[in-house]
Amino acid sequence: MQGAMAAPSVVPVTRQISGRAAPAAVPDPSGPESGQSLAAAVADLPVLDASGRRVLFGALFRERRAVVVFVRHFLCYICKEYVEDLAKIPKSFLQEANVTLIVIGQSSYHHIEPFCKLTGYSHEIYVDPEREIYKRLGMKRGEEIASSGQSPHIKSNILTGSIRSLWRAVTGPLFDFQGDPAQQGGTLILGPDSFPI
C-alpha cells in the first residue's frame, strides 16, 4: 500500500453572491491572494467593542470556531432584521457547539449598544470603523442589494425598510449613516484551524 497522500489545502469560500456580473477585483497585495491564509491576512487588524476597547480580530476566533457576520451598516434594514433572527439563537446552543457568534459592523463603537437594544442581540459584537477588515477581505462596495432569492430573515420590503432606516437615522441620538452605506457585508466561519501552523 502506498503512503497516504496529503490532503489538499482547503480554500475558503470568499465569493459574494450577486444578481449581476461584477468587475474583476483588484487583489490587495497584503491580503490572502499573496499566499497568506484568509484569517492570517486580517488577524492582526483591530476591532472595537461597545466601550471602544481595541481587540485584535484574530483573538476572536483563535480559541474556538466563530461564525462572523459582517453587516453592511447598522441602519441597513436587511442587516437589522437578519441580526434580530441571530439574536434568537440561544447562548446555550452556541456554548454546547463550542462556537461563538460575532457580528462586525463598520460604524463608530457608539452605535453598538443602541443597535443591540434595537435588535435584542446579546452575543459578541464589534466594529471595524475604518473598514480595514472589509477591505482586506475584498468585500464589495456598491448600492446594489444582492438577491439570491427570498430570505426568511427579511420581513420588510425595500420601501418600508428604507423608510424605517431613514427614520432611525434622523431620530437617533447620533445622526449619521452608521457606516458606509455602499459597503457590502458577508459571513465567514473561522477558528483555530484558520491559522497556519
Salt bridges, closest charged atoms under 4 A:
ASP28 OD2 - ARG136 NE 3.55
ASP49 OD2 - ARG53 NE 3.07
GLU84 OE2 - LYS80 NZ 2.57
ASP85 OD1 - LYS88 NZ 3.28
ASP85 OD2 - HIS153 ND1 2.83
ASP85 OD2 - LYS155 NZ 2.90
GLU113 OE2 - LYS117 NZ 3.22
GLU132 OE2 - LYS135 NZ 3.64
ASP176 OD1 - HIS111 NE2 3.10
ASP180 OD2 - ARG131 NH2 3.67
ASP180 OD2 - ARG141 NH2 2.70
ASP193 OD2 - ARG65 NH2 2.98
